Amino acid sequence: MTHTETRSAVLSIGRIYCDLIFTGLDHLPVLGRELFASGMEIAAGGGAFIAAAHLAHAGRKVALAARLGTDSLSAGVETQIRESGVDLQFIEHSEDAGPQVTVAAVVGQDRAFLTRRAGQALPATLDAALDWEEARHLHIAEYATLHEIPDLVSRAKERGLTVSLDPSWDATLIYDRGLLRACEDVDLFMPNLEEAEAITASADPQAAIRKLSLAFSTVVVKGGAKGAWAMSNDQVLHEPAETVPVIDTTGAGDAFNAGFINAWLNGASDEACLRAGIRFGSLAVQAAGGARLLPAAN
């Protein structure tokens, strides 16, 4: 038995966001006109945190490796993160570190984002995080983080960790021809359908997932209301979405990631992992903010 087989914790890395989420909109804003939303929520966000919060809710030990600012927004976000039960021992505090602020405008089951980048992704705590004696798995919440820390996967593998990655939509990076090569050795590649189609230049979900399977041992594609697909060992599986009341889809994919990763680390089948991911994602969409519906940890 290797040392990682005796450990169960997840290390989640990525930028921390402060999401300003406007709901109850019939359409997106247009230049020169004011638009009123019926609801607004200020929530800690970012794929690294949202996935971590749902993993913590599932009872798995999870820590964030990230940078966070020293301003009032950062303080509020940190309070929410702490209440989620996520371990904060690897948070680096720095004046230039944000949080990365995003305005999310939610229309029906879709949304648009406006984001300000904040500081670099590389936390000074990364080596300590990768050496964390409880860590078994590293989740990279966005390709932008790997793009800035190109040896991140190899460093995790040297420690015996398995690795998952959600590319996350970034118009400046999603069409990067070096993306797949940079993600080499990732165990779970977890794009949404739009990202998968952009990366592979394919408009068919199954064609996209089959192309991605040439680069990764397990590919998971999230399709929102279309459900989700997984492929490993030359077999493509599909699981339909659940029918639930949708308030805000922000962070639903990250919650899905948490459910899939948690089941995968437990040795579940791909089918069971898909069902777990969809269950977690379905919970996230029922409130504004990807982790706002989760109860505070004791």
MIDOSE-1310 file (N, C-alpha, C; in nm, 2 decimals, decimal comma, always signed):
residues 298
mtht	+0,08/-0,12/+0,00/+0,00/+0,00/+0,00/+0,09/+0,12/+0,00; +0,07/+0,22/-0,09/+0,14/+0,34/-0,10/+0,09/+0,44/+0,00; +0,17/+0,54/+0,03/+0,13/+0,64/+0,13/+0,00/+0,72/+0,08; -0,02/+0,74/-0,05/-0,14/+0,81/-0,09/-0,26/+0,72/-0,07
etrs	-0,25/+0,59/-0,07/-0,37/+0,51/-0,04/-0,42/+0,51/+0,10; -0,33/+0,56/+0,19/-0,37/+0,58/+0,33/-0,43/+0,72/+0,36; -0,43/+0,80/+0,26/-0,47/+0,94/+0,27/-0,60/+0,96/+0,19; -0,67/+1,06/+0,22/-0,80/+1,08/+0,15/-0,83/+1,23/+0,12
avls	-0,74/+1,32/+0,16/-0,78/+1,47/+0,15/-0,75/+1,51/+0,00; -0,83/+1,62/-0,03/-0,81/+1,69/-0,16/-0,75/+1,82/-0,14; -0,66/+1,86/-0,23/-0,61/+2,00/-0,23/-0,66/+2,06/-0,35; -0,73/+2,18/-0,34/-0,79/+2,25/-0,45/-0,72/+2,38/-0,47
igri	-0,68/+2,40/-0,59/-0,60/+2,52/-0,62/-0,67/+2,61/-0,73; -0,66/+2,74/-0,72/-0,72/+2,83/-0,81/-0,75/+2,96/-0,75; -0,78/+3,06/-0,83/-0,81/+3,19/-0,77/-0,94/+3,19/-0,69; -0,94/+3,28/-0,59/-1,07/+3,29/-0,51/-1,14/+3,42/-0,56
ycdl	-1,27/+3,40/-0,58/-1,35/+3,51/-0,64/-1,45/+3,56/-0,53; -1,49/+3,68/-0,56/-1,61/+3,74/-0,49/-1,71/+3,76/-0,60; -1,82/+3,68/-0,59/-1,92/+3,68/-0,70/-2,04/+3,78/-0,65; -2,07/+3,87/-0,74/-2,18/+3,96/-0,72/-2,29/+3,91/-0,82
iftg	-2,39/+3,84/-0,77/-2,48/+3,76/-0,86/-2,61/+3,83/-0,87; -2,65/+3,88/-0,98/-2,78/+3,94/-1,01/-2,88/+3,84/-1,07; -2,99/+3,82/-1,00/-3,09/+3,72/-1,05/-3,22/+3,79/-1,08; -3,31/+3,71/-1,15/-3,45/+3,77/-1,18/-3,44/+3,86/-1,30
ldhl	-3,35/+3,84/-1,39/-3,34/+3,92/-1,51/-3,41/+3,85/-1,63; -3,48/+3,94/-1,71/-3,54/+3,88/-1,83/-3,44/+3,89/-1,95; -3,34/+3,97/-1,94/-3,24/+3,99/-2,05/-3,12/+4,05/-1,99; -3,01/+4,05/-2,07/-2,89/+4,11/-2,03/-2,89/+4,26/-2,04
pvlg	-2,80/+4,33/-1,97/-2,80/+4,48/-1,98/-2,75/+4,52/-2,12; -2,80/+4,64/-2,16/-2,76/+4,69/-2,29/-2,70/+4,83/-2,26; -2,61/+4,87/-2,35/-2,54/+5,00/-2,33/-2,64/+5,12/-2,32; -2,62/+5,21/-2,23/-2,71/+5,33/-2,22/-2,84/+5,31/-2,15
relf	-2,87/+5,19/-2,10/-2,99/+5,17/-2,03/-2,97/+5,10/-1,89; -3,05/+5,13/-1,80/-3,04/+5,07/-1,67/-3,14/+4,95/-1,66; -3,09/+4,85/-1,60/-3,17/+4,72/-1,58/-3,17/+4,69/-1,43; -3,29/+4,65/-1,39/-3,31/+4,62/-1,24/-3,33/+4,47/-1,23
asgm	-3,25/+4,41/-1,13/-3,27/+4,27/-1,10/-3,35/+4,26/-0,97; -3,43/+4,15/-0,96/-3,51/+4,13/-0,85/-3,43/+4,07/-0,73; -3,31/+4,02/-0,76/-3,23/+3,96/-0,65/-3,09/+3,98/-0,67; -3,01/+3,98/-0,56/-2,87/+3,99/-0,57/-2,80/+3,92/-0,45
eiaa	-2,69/+3,85/-0,47/-2,62/+3,78/-0,37/-2,47/+3,81/-0,38; -2,41/+3,83/-0,27/-2,26/+3,85/-0,27/-2,21/+3,72/-0,21; -2,13/+3,64/-0,28/-2,09/+3,51/-0,24/-1,94/+3,48/-0,27; -1,88/+3,41/-0,19/-1,74/+3,35/-0,22/-1,76/+3,26/-0,34
ggga	-1,67/+3,27/-0,43/-1,68/+3,20/-0,55/-1,54/+3,15/-0,61; -1,55/+3,11/-0,73/-1,43/+3,05/-0,80/-1,44/+2,90/-0,79; -1,39/+2,83/-0,90/-1,41/+2,69/-0,90/-1,33/+2,62/-0,79; -1,22/+2,67/-0,75/-1,14/+2,60/-0,64/-1,22/+2,60/-0,51
fiaa	-1,28/+2,72/-0,48/-1,35/+2,72/-0,35/-1,48/+2,64/-0,36; -1,56/+2,66/-0,47/-1,69/+2,59/-0,48/-1,68/+2,44/-0,48; -1,58/+2,39/-0,55/-1,55/+2,24/-0,55/-1,51/+2,20/-0,41; -1,43/+2,28/-0,34/-1,38/+2,25/-0,21/-1,50/+2,25/-0,11
ahla	-1,58/+2,34/-0,12/-1,70/+2,35/-0,03/-1,79/+2,23/-0,04; -1,81/+2,19/-0,16/-1,90/+2,07/-0,18/-1,83/+1,94/-0,13; -1,70/+1,93/-0,15/-1,63/+1,82/-0,10/-1,63/+1,82/+0,05; -1,62/+1,93/+0,11/-1,62/+1,94/+0,26/-1,76/+1,90/+0,31
hagr	-1,87/+1,95/+0,23/-2,00/+1,91/+0,27/-2,02/+1,76/+0,26; -1,95/+1,69/+0,17/-1,96/+1,55/+0,15/-1,88/+1,47/+0,26; -1,81/+1,55/+0,35/-1,74/+1,48/+0,46/-1,59/+1,46/+0,42; -1,54/+1,51/+0,31/-1,40/+1,48/+0,28/-1,32/+1,60/+0,32
kval	-1,20/+1,57/+0,38/-1,10/+1,67/+0,41/-1,05/+1,74/+0,29; -1,06/+1,87/+0,29/-1,02/+1,95/+0,17/-0,96/+2,08/+0,21; -0,85/+2,12/+0,14/-0,78/+2,24/+0,17/-0,77/+2,32/+0,04; -0,77/+2,46/+0,06/-0,75/+2,55/-0,06/-0,60/+2,59/-0,06
aarl	-0,54/+2,59/-0,18/-0,41/+2,65/-0,20/-0,44/+2,77/-0,29; -0,43/+2,89/-0,23/-0,48/+3,00/-0,31/-0,42/+3,13/-0,24; -0,44/+3,24/-0,31/-0,40/+3,37/-0,26/-0,53/+3,45/-0,23; -0,53/+3,53/-0,13/-0,64/+3,62/-0,09/-0,59/+3,75/-0,04
gtds	-0,67/+3,86/-0,08/-0,63/+3,99/-0,04/-0,65/+4,03/+0,11; -0,62/+4,15/+0,14/-0,63/+4,20/+0,27/-0,74/+4,31/+0,29; -0,82/+4,33/+0,19/-0,92/+4,43/+0,19/-1,05/+4,37/+0,25; -1,15/+4,46/+0,26/-1,28/+4,42/+0,32/-1,35/+4,31/+0,24
lsag	-1,35/+4,31/+0,11/-1,41/+4,21/+0,03/-1,35/+4,07/+0,06; -1,21/+4,08/+0,07/-1,14/+3,95/+0,10/-1,18/+3,90/+0,24; -1,19/+3,99/+0,33/-1,23/+3,95/+0,47/-1,37/+3,88/+0,47; -1,46/+3,94/+0,40/-1,59/+3,88/+0,39/-1,59/+3,74/+0,32
vetq	-1,52/+3,73/+0,21/-1,51/+3,61/+0,14/-1,44/+3,50/+0,23; -1,34/+3,54/+0,30/-1,27/+3,44/+0,39/-1,36/+3,39/+0,50; -1,45/+3,48/+0,55/-1,54/+3,43/+0,65/-1,63/+3,32/+0,60; -1,68/+3,35/+0,47/-1,77/+3,25/+0,41/-1,69/+3,11/+0,39
ires	-1,57/+3,12/+0,34/-1,49/+3,00/+0,32/-1,47/+2,93/+0,45; -1,43/+3,00/+0,55/-1,41/+2,93/+0,68/-1,54/+2,86/+0,73; -1,65/+2,92/+0,71/-1,78/+2,87/+0,75/-1,81/+2,74/+0,68; -1,76/+2,72/+0,56/-1,78/+2,61/+0,47/-1,72/+2,48/+0,52
gvdl	-1,62/+2,50/+0,61/-1,54/+2,38/+0,66/-1,42/+2,35/+0,58; -1,38/+2,43/+0,48/-1,26/+2,41/+0,40/-1,14/+2,46/+0,49; -1,04/+2,38/+0,48/-0,91/+2,41/+0,55/-0,84/+2,53/+0,48; -0,80/+2,63/+0,56/-0,74/+2,75/+0,51/-0,59/+2,76/+0,54
qfie	-0,53/+2,65/+0,58/-0,39/+2,66/+0,62/-0,29/+2,70/+0,51; -0,33/+2,68/+0,38/-0,25/+2,71/+0,27/-0,29/+2,84/+0,19; -0,36/+2,92/+0,26/-0,40/+3,05/+0,20/-0,29/+3,15/+0,22; -0,25/+3,22/+0,12/-0,15/+3,32/+0,13/-0,22/+3,46/+0,12
hsed	-0,20/+3,54/+0,22/-0,26/+3,68/+0,22/-0,16/+3,78/+0,16; -0,21/+3,86/+0,06/-0,13/+3,96/+0,00/-0,22/+4,07/-0,05; -0,17/+4,19/-0,05/-0,25/+4,31/-0,09/-0,29/+4,30/-0,24; -0,21/+4,23/-0,32/-0,25/+4,23/-0,47/-0,33/+4,11/-0,51
agpq	-0,38/+4,03/-0,41/-0,44/+3,90/-0,44/-0,59/+3,90/-0,45; -0,65/+4,01/-0,46/-0,79/+4,01/-0,48/-0,88/+4,03/-0,36; -1,00/+3,97/-0,36/-1,04/+3,86/-0,44/-1,06/+3,90/-0,59; -1,07/+3,81/-0,68/-1,11/+3,83/-0,81/-1,26/+3,85/-0,82
vtva	-1,30/+3,97/-0,85/-1,44/+4,01/-0,85/-1,51/+3,98/-0,98; -1,62/+3,91/-0,97/-1,70/+3,88/-1,09/-1,85/+3,93/-1,07; -1,90/+3,99/-1,17/-2,04/+4,03/-1,17/-2,11/+3,92/-1,26; -2,20/+3,85/-1,21/-2,28/+3,75/-1,28/-2,42/+3,79/-1,30
avvg	-2,46/+3,80/-1,43/-2,60/+3,83/-1,46/-2,67/+3,71/-1,51; -2,77/+3,66/-1,43/-2,84/+3,54/-1,46/-2,97/+3,56/-1,53; -2,98/+3,50/-1,65/-3,11/+3,50/-1,73/-3,15/+3,36/-1,75; -3,26/+3,32/-1,69/-3,31/+3,18/-1,70/-3,21/+3,09/-1,65
qdra	-3,17/+2,99/-1,73/-3,07/+2,89/-1,69/-2,93/+2,92/-1,74; -2,91/+3,04/-1,79/-2,78/+3,08/-1,84/-2,73/+3,21/-1,77; -2,60/+3,24/-1,79/-2,55/+3,36/-1,72/-2,44/+3,42/-1,80; -2,41/+3,55/-1,77/-2,29/+3,61/-1,83/-2,21/+3,67/-1,72
fltr	-2,07/+3,67/-1,74/-1,98/+3,72/-1,64/-1,90/+3,84/-1,68; -1,87/+3,92/-1,59/-1,77/+4,03/-1,61/-1,67/+4,02/-1,49; -1,54/+4,00/-1,52/-1,45/+3,97/-1,41/-1,33/+4,06/-1,42; -1,27/+4,10/-1,31/-1,15/+4,17/-1,30/-1,04/+4,07/-1,25
ragq	-0,93/+4,05/-1,32/-0,82/+3,97/-1,28/-0,76/+4,03/-1,16; -0,71/+3,94/-1,07/-0,64/+3,99/-0,95/-0,51/+3,91/-0,92; -0,40/+3,98/-0,94/-0,27/+3,92/-0,90/-0,24/+3,79/-0,97; -0,13/+3,73/-0,92/-0,09/+3,60/-0,98/-0,16/+3,48/-0,91
alpa	-0,16/+3,37/-0,98/-0,22/+3,25/-0,92/-0,14/+3,17/-0,83; +0,00/+3,18/-0,84/+0,09/+3,10/-0,77/+0,10/+3,15/-0,62; +0,05/+3,06/-0,53/+0,06/+3,10/-0,38/+0,20/+3,06/-0,33; +0,25/+3,14/-0,24/+0,38/+3,11/-0,17/+0,37/+2,98/-0,09
tlda	+0,25/+2,94/-0,07/+0,23/+2,82/+0,01/+0,23/+2,69/-0,07; +0,26/+2,70/-0,20/+0,23/+2,58/-0,28/+0,31/+2,46/-0,24; +0,44/+2,48/-0,22/+0,52/+2,36/-0,18/+0,47/+2,29/-0,05; +0,44/+2,37/+0,05/+0,38/+2,32/+0,17/+0,25/+2,25/+0,15
aldw	+0,17/+2,30/+0,05/+0,04/+2,24/+0,02/+0,06/+2,10/-0,04; +0,15/+2,10/-0,14/+0,18/+1,97/-0,21/+0,24/+1,87/-0,12; +0,31/+1,91/-0,02/+0,37/+1,82/+0,08/+0,28/+1,79/+0,20; +0,16/+1,84/+0,19/+0,06/+1,81/+0,30/+0,04/+1,66/+0,32
eear	+0,07/+1,62/+0,44/+0,07/+1,47/+0,47/-0,06/+1,41/+0,45; -0,17/+1,48/+0,45/-0,31/+1,42/+0,43/-0,35/+1,42/+0,28; -0,28/+1,48/+0,19/-0,32/+1,50/+0,06/-0,31/+1,37/-0,03; -0,42/+1,35/-0,10/-0,42/+1,23/-0,19/-0,44/+1,28/-0,34
hlhi	-0,51/+1,39/-0,35/-0,55/+1,44/-0,49/-0,54/+1,59/-0,50; -0,50/+1,63/-0,62/-0,50/+1,78/-0,65/-0,61/+1,81/-0,75; -0,69/+1,91/-0,72/-0,79/+1,96/-0,82/-0,75/+2,10/-0,86; -0,73/+2,11/-0,99/-0,69/+2,24/-1,05/-0,82/+2,30/-1,11
aeya	-0,86/+2,41/-1,06/-1,00/+2,46/-1,09/-1,01/+2,54/-1,22; -0,89/+2,57/-1,28/-0,90/+2,64/-1,41/-0,76/+2,63/-1,48; -0,77/+2,62/-1,61/-0,65/+2,61/-1,69/-0,56/+2,73/-1,67; -0,62/+2,84/-1,65/-0,54/+2,96/-1,63/-0,43/+2,95/-1,52
tlhe	-0,47/+2,87/-1,41/-0,38/+2,84/-1,30/-0,26/+2,76/-1,35; -0,29/+2,65/-1,43/-0,18/+2,57/-1,48/-0,10/+2,64/-1,58; -0,16/+2,73/-1,66/-0,09/+2,81/-1,76/+0,02/+2,90/-1,69; -0,02/+2,95/-1,57/+0,08/+3,03/-1,49/+0,18/+2,94/-1,41
ipdl	+0,14/+2,82/-1,38/+0,23/+2,73/-1,30/+0,24/+2,60/-1,39; +0,32/+2,61/-1,50/+0,32/+2,50/-1,59/+0,37/+2,37/-1,54; +0,45/+2,37/-1,43/+0,50/+2,24/-1,38/+0,41/+2,19/-1,26; +0,29/+2,24/-1,25/+0,21/+2,21/-1,13/+0,17/+2,06/-1,14
vsra	+0,13/+2,01/-1,25/+0,09/+1,87/-1,26/+0,21/+1,77/-1,23; +0,32/+1,80/-1,29/+0,44/+1,72/-1,26/+0,48/+1,72/-1,11; +0,47/+1,84/-1,05/+0,51/+1,85/-0,91/+0,41/+1,77/-0,82; +0,28/+1,77/-0,86/+0,18/+1,69/-0,79/+0,21/+1,54/-0,81
kerg	+0,24/+1,50/-0,93/+0,27/+1,36/-0,96/+0,39/+1,31/-0,88; +0,49/+1,40/-0,87/+0,61/+1,36/-0,79/+0,58/+1,33/-0,65; +0,47/+1,39/-0,60/+0,43/+1,36/-0,46/+0,33/+1,24/-0,45; +0,30/+1,18/-0,57/+0,21/+1,07/-0,57/+0,07/+1,10/-0,57
ltvs	+0,03/+1,23/-0,60/-0,11/+1,27/-0,61/-0,17/+1,24/-0,74; -0,30/+1,21/-0,74/-0,38/+1,21/-0,86/-0,42/+1,35/-0,89; -0,46/+1,38/-1,01/-0,49/+1,52/-1,05/-0,61/+1,53/-1,14; -0,70/+1,63/-1,11/-0,81/+1,66/-1,20/-0,80/+1,80/-1,24
ldps	-0,85/+1,84/-1,35/-0,85/+1,97/-1,40/-0,98/+2,01/-1,48; -1,03/+2,12/-1,44/-1,15/+2,18/-1,51/-1,09/+2,30/-1,59; -1,09/+2,30/-1,72/-1,03/+2,41/-1,80/-1,09/+2,54/-1,77; -1,22/+2,55/-1,75/-1,29/+2,67/-1,72/-1,28/+2,77/-1,83
wdat	-1,39/+2,83/-1,87/-1,39/+2,91/-1,99/-1,30/+3,04/-1,97; -1,21/+3,06/-2,06/-1,12/+3,18/-2,06/-1,10/+3,21/-2,21; -1,16/+3,31/-2,26/-1,15/+3,33/-2,41/-1,01/+3,35/-2,45; -0,92/+3,39/-2,37/-0,78/+3,42/-2,41/-0,70/+3,29/-2,41
liyd	-0,75/+3,18/-2,35/-0,68/+3,05/-2,33/-0,74/+2,93/-2,39; -0,88/+2,93/-2,40/-0,95/+2,81/-2,43/-0,91/+2,76/-2,57; -0,87/+2,85/-2,66/-0,83/+2,80/-2,80/-0,67/+2,78/-2,81; -0,60/+2,79/-2,69/-0,46/+2,77/-2,69/-0,42/+2,63/-2,75
rgll	-0,35/+2,63/-2,85/-0,31/+2,50/-2,92/-0,22/+2,41/-2,83; -0,16/+2,47/-2,73/-0,08/+2,40/-2,64/-0,15/+2,35/-2,51; -0,29/+2,37/-2,51/-0,36/+2,34/-2,39/-0,35/+2,19/-2,35; -0,38/+2,10/-2,45/-0,38/+1,96/-2,42/-0,25/+1,91/-2,38
race	-0,14/+1,96/-2,45/-0,01/+1,92/-2,41/+0,03/+1,97/-2,27; -0,01/+2,09/-2,23/+0,01/+2,14/-2,10/-0,06/+2,06/-1,99; -0,17/+2,00/-2,03/-0,25/+1,92/-1,93/-0,21/+1,77/-1,93; -0,10/+1,74/-2,00/-0,06/+1,60/-2,00/-0,04/+1,54/-1,86
dvdl	-0,08/+1,42/-1,84/-0,07/+1,35/-1,72/-0,19/+1,38/-1,62; -0,28/+1,46/-1,66/-0,40/+1,48/-1,57/-0,48/+1,36/-1,58; -0,53/+1,31/-1,46/-0,61/+1,19/-1,45/-0,76/+1,21/-1,49; -0,82/+1,32/-1,45/-0,95/+1,35/-1,48/-0,96/+1,49/-1,55
fmpn	-1,00/+1,49/-1,68/-1,01/+1,62/-1,75/-1,16/+1,65/-1,75; -1,20/+1,76/-1,70/-1,34/+1,79/-1,67/-1,40/+1,92/-1,73; -1,40/+1,93/-1,86/-1,46/+2,05/-1,92/-1,61/+2,05/-1,92; -1,67/+2,17/-1,95/-1,81/+2,16/-1,98/-1,82/+2,15/-2,13
leea	-1,95/+2,13/-2,18/-1,97/+2,10/-2,32/-1,91/+2,21/-2,42; -1,93/+2,33/-2,38/-1,88/+2,44/-2,47/-1,73/+2,44/-2,47; -1,67/+2,42/-2,36/-1,52/+2,41/-2,35/-1,47/+2,29/-2,43; -1,53/+2,18/-2,42/-1,49/+2,06/-2,49/-1,50/+2,08/-2,64
eait	-1,61/+2,14/-2,68/-1,62/+2,17/-2,83/-1,52/+2,27/-2,88; -1,49/+2,37/-2,80/-1,39/+2,47/-2,84/-1,25/+2,41/-2,85; -1,22/+2,33/-2,75/-1,08/+2,27/-2,74/-1,06/+2,17/-2,86; -1,17/+2,10/-2,90/-1,15/+1,99/-3,00/-1,20/+2,04/-3,14
asad	-1,26/+2,16/-3,14/-1,32/+2,21/-3,27/-1,42/+2,11/-3,32; -1,51/+2,06/-3,23/-1,61/+1,96/-3,27/-1,74/+2,01/-3,21; -1,85/+2,00/-3,29/-1,98/+2,04/-3,24/-2,07/+1,93/-3,19; -2,01/+1,81/-3,18/-2,08/+1,69/-3,14/-2,02/+1,65/-3,00
pqaa	-2,11/+1,63/-2,90/-2,05/+1,60/-2,77/-1,97/+1,47/-2,77; -2,02/+1,36/-2,83/-1,95/+1,24/-2,83/-1,82/+1,24/-2,91; -1,83/+1,32/-3,02/-1,70/+1,34/-3,10/-1,60/+1,41/-3,02; -1,64/+1,51/-2,95/-1,55/+1,59/-2,86/-1,49/+1,51/-2,75
irkl	-1,57/+1,43/-2,69/-1,52/+1,35/-2,58/-1,43/+1,24/-2,63; -1,45/+1,19/-2,75/-1,36/+1,08/-2,80/-1,23/+1,14/-2,84; -1,23/+1,27/-2,89/-1,10/+1,33/-2,92/-1,02/+1,36/-2,80; -1,09/+1,40/-2,69/-1,02/+1,43/-2,57/-0,97/+1,30/-2,50
slaf	-1,04/+1,19/-2,52/-1,00/+1,07/-2,46/-0,86/+1,02/-2,52; -0,82/+1,07/-2,63/-0,69/+1,04/-2,69/-0,58/+1,10/-2,60; -0,61/+1,20/-2,52/-0,51/+1,27/-2,44/-0,52/+1,23/-2,29; -0,64/+1,19/-2,25/-0,66/+1,16/-2,11/-0,73/+1,03/-2,08
stvv	-0,69/+0,97/-1,97/-0,75/+0,83/-1,94/-0,89/+0,84/-1,90; -0,93/+0,95/-1,84/-1,08/+0,97/-1,81/-1,12/+1,11/-1,84; -1,22/+1,12/-1,92/-1,27/+1,25/-1,96/-1,42/+1,26/-1,92; -1,45/+1,38/-1,86/-1,59/+1,40/-1,81/-1,63/+1,53/-1,87
vkgg	-1,75/+1,53/-1,94/-1,80/+1,65/-2,00/-1,94/+1,69/-1,94; -1,95/+1,81/-1,89/-2,07/+1,85/-1,83/-2,16/+1,93/-1,93; -2,28/+1,89/-1,94/-2,37/+1,95/-2,04/-2,49/+2,03/-1,98; -2,49/+2,06/-1,85/-2,60/+2,13/-1,79/-2,73/+2,05/-1,80
akga	-2,83/+2,11/-1,86/-2,96/+2,05/-1,87/-2,95/+1,92/-1,96; -2,85/+1,91/-2,04/-2,83/+1,79/-2,12/-2,77/+1,67/-2,05; -2,73/+1,69/-1,92/-2,67/+1,59/-1,84/-2,52/+1,59/-1,85; -2,46/+1,48/-1,84/-2,31/+1,47/-1,84/-2,26/+1,34/-1,90
wams	-2,14/+1,34/-1,96/-2,08/+1,23/-2,02/-1,95/+1,19/-1,95; -1,91/+1,07/-1,95/-1,78/+1,03/-1,91/-1,73/+0,92/-2,00; -1,60/+0,92/-2,02/-1,53/+0,82/-2,11/-1,40/+0,77/-2,05; -1,39/+0,64/-2,03/-1,27/+0,58/-1,99/-1,27/+0,44/-2,05
ndqv	-1,16/+0,38/-2,07/-1,15/+0,24/-2,13/-1,23/+0,22/-2,25; -1,23/+0,33/-2,34/-1,30/+0,32/-2,47/-1,45/+0,32/-2,46; -1,51/+0,35/-2,34/-1,66/+0,34/-2,32/-1,71/+0,48/-2,29; -1,81/+0,53/-2,36/-1,87/+0,65/-2,33/-2,00/+0,63/-2,26
lhep	-2,02/+0,69/-2,15/-2,15/+0,69/-2,07/-2,21/+0,82/-2,06; -2,34/+0,82/-2,05/-2,42/+0,95/-2,04/-2,52/+0,93/-1,93; -2,53/+1,04/-1,85/-2,63/+1,04/-1,74/-2,72/+1,17/-1,76; -2,85/+1,15/-1,76/-2,94/+1,27/-1,78/-2,93/+1,37/-1,66
aetv	-2,97/+1,49/-1,68/-2,98/+1,59/-1,57/-3,10/+1,56/-1,48; -3,09/+1,60/-1,36/-3,21/+1,60/-1,27/-3,30/+1,72/-1,30; -3,43/+1,70/-1,27/-3,52/+1,81/-1,28/-3,54/+1,88/-1,15; -3,48/+2,00/-1,13/-3,48/+2,07/-1,01/-3,51/+2,22/-1,04
pvid	-3,56/+2,30/-0,94/-3,58/+2,44/-0,96/-3,45/+2,51/-0,97; -3,43/+2,59/-1,08/-3,30/+2,65/-1,10/-3,31/+2,80/-1,07; -3,22/+2,84/-0,97/-3,21/+2,98/-0,94/-3,09/+3,05/-1,00; -2,98/+2,98/-1,00/-2,85/+3,03/-1,05/-2,76/+2,91/-1,09
ttga	-2,71/+2,91/-1,21/-2,62/+2,80/-1,25/-2,47/+2,83/-1,22; -2,44/+2,94/-1,16/-2,31/+2,98/-1,13/-2,25/+2,87/-1,04; -2,14/+2,81/-1,08/-2,07/+2,71/-0,99/-2,12/+2,57/-1,00; -2,23/+2,55/-1,08/-2,29/+2,42/-1,08/-2,18/+2,31/-1,14
gdaf	-2,10/+2,35/-1,23/-2,00/+2,26/-1,29/-1,90/+2,23/-1,18; -1,86/+2,33/-1,10/-1,76/+2,30/-0,99/-1,82/+2,21/-0,89; -1,95/+2,23/-0,86/-2,01/+2,14/-0,76/-2,02/+2,00/-0,82; -2,05/+1,99/-0,95/-2,04/+1,86/-1,02/-1,90/+1,79/-1,01
nagf	-1,80/+1,87/-1,03/-1,66/+1,82/-1,02/-1,64/+1,76/-0,88; -1,69/+1,83/-0,78/-1,67/+1,77/-0,64/-1,74/+1,64/-0,62; -1,86/+1,63/-0,67/-1,93/+1,50/-0,66/-1,87/+1,39/-0,73; -1,82/+1,42/-0,85/-1,75/+1,32/-0,93/-1,62/+1,27/-0,87
inaw	-1,54/+1,37/-0,83/-1,41/+1,35/-0,77/-1,43/+1,27/-0,64; -1,52/+1,31/-0,56/-1,54/+1,24/-0,43/-1,58/+1,09/-0,45; -1,67/+1,06/-0,55/-1,70/+0,92/-0,58/-1,59/+0,85/-0,64; -1,51/+0,92/-0,73/-1,40/+0,85/-0,80/-1,29/+0,81/-0,70
lnga	-1,26/+0,90/-0,60/-1,16/+0,87/-0,50/-1,21/+0,75/-0,41; -1,34/+0,73/-0,40/-1,40/+0,62/-0,33/-1,40/+0,49/-0,41; -1,35/+0,50/-0,53/-1,34/+0,38/-0,62/-1,47/+0,34/-0,69; -1,57/+0,44/-0,70/-1,69/+0,41/-0,76/-1,68/+0,40/-0,91
sdea	-1,78/+0,34/-0,98/-1,78/+0,32/-1,12/-1,80/+0,46/-1,19; -1,77/+0,47/-1,32/-1,79/+0,59/-1,39/-1,94/+0,63/-1,38; -2,03/+0,54/-1,39/-2,17/+0,56/-1,39/-2,21/+0,62/-1,25; -2,16/+0,56/-1,15/-2,19/+0,62/-1,01/-2,13/+0,75/-0,99
clra	-2,01/+0,77/-1,05/-1,94/+0,90/-1,04/-2,03/+1,01/-1,11; -2,08/+0,98/-1,23/-2,16/+1,07/-1,30/-2,29/+1,11/-1,22; -2,35/+1,01/-1,16/-2,47/+1,03/-1,08/-2,44/+1,12/-0,96; -2,33/+1,10/-0,90/-2,29/+1,18/-0,79/-2,26/+1,32/-0,83
girf	-2,19/+1,34/-0,94/-2,17/+1,47/-0,99/-2,29/+1,55/-1,02; -2,39/+1,48/-1,09/-2,52/+1,55/-1,12/-2,59/+1,58/-1,00; -2,59/+1,50/-0,90/-2,66/+1,52/-0,77/-2,60/+1,65/-0,70; -2,47/+1,66/-0,70/-2,40/+1,78/-0,64/-2,43/+1,90/-0,72
gsla	-2,43/+1,89/-0,85/-2,45/+2,01/-0,94/-2,60/+2,05/-0,93; -2,69/+1,96/-0,91/-2,83/+1,99/-0,90/-2,86/+2,07/-0,77; -2,78/+2,03/-0,67/-2,80/+2,11/-0,54/-2,75/+2,25/-0,56; -2,64/+2,27/-0,63/-2,58/+2,40/-0,64/-2,67/+2,50/-0,71
vqaa	-2,75/+2,46/-0,81/-2,83/+2,55/-0,89/-2,95/+2,60/-0,82; -2,98/+2,55/-0,70/-3,10/+2,59/-0,63/-3,09/+2,71/-0,54; -2,97/+2,78/-0,55/-2,95/+2,90/-0,48/-2,85/+2,99/-0,56; -2,85/+3,12/-0,53/-2,76/+3,21/-0,59/-2,62/+3,19/-0,53
ggar	-2,52/+3,16/-0,61/-2,39/+3,13/-0,56/-2,37/+2,98/-0,55; -2,26/+2,93/-0,60/-2,24/+2,78/-0,61/-2,24/+2,70/-0,49; -2,21/+2,77/-0,37/-2,20/+2,70/-0,25/-2,29/+2,76/-0,14; -2,38/+2,85/-0,17/-2,46/+2,92/-0,07/-2,56/+2,84/-0,01
llpa	-2,60/+2,73/-0,08/-2,71/+2,65/-0,02/-2,66/+2,55/+0,08; -2,52/+2,54/+0,09/-2,47/+2,44/+0,18/-2,47/+2,50/+0,32; -2,50/+2,42/+0,42/-2,51/+2,47/+0,56/-2,37/+2,49/+0,61; -2,35/+2,59/+0,70/-2,22/+2,62/+0,76/-2,17/+2,50/+0,84
an	-2,04/+2,47/+0,83/-1,98/+2,36/+0,90/-1,98/+2,39/+1,05; -1,99/+2,29/+1,14/-1,99/+2,31/+1,28/-1,84/+2,34/+1,32
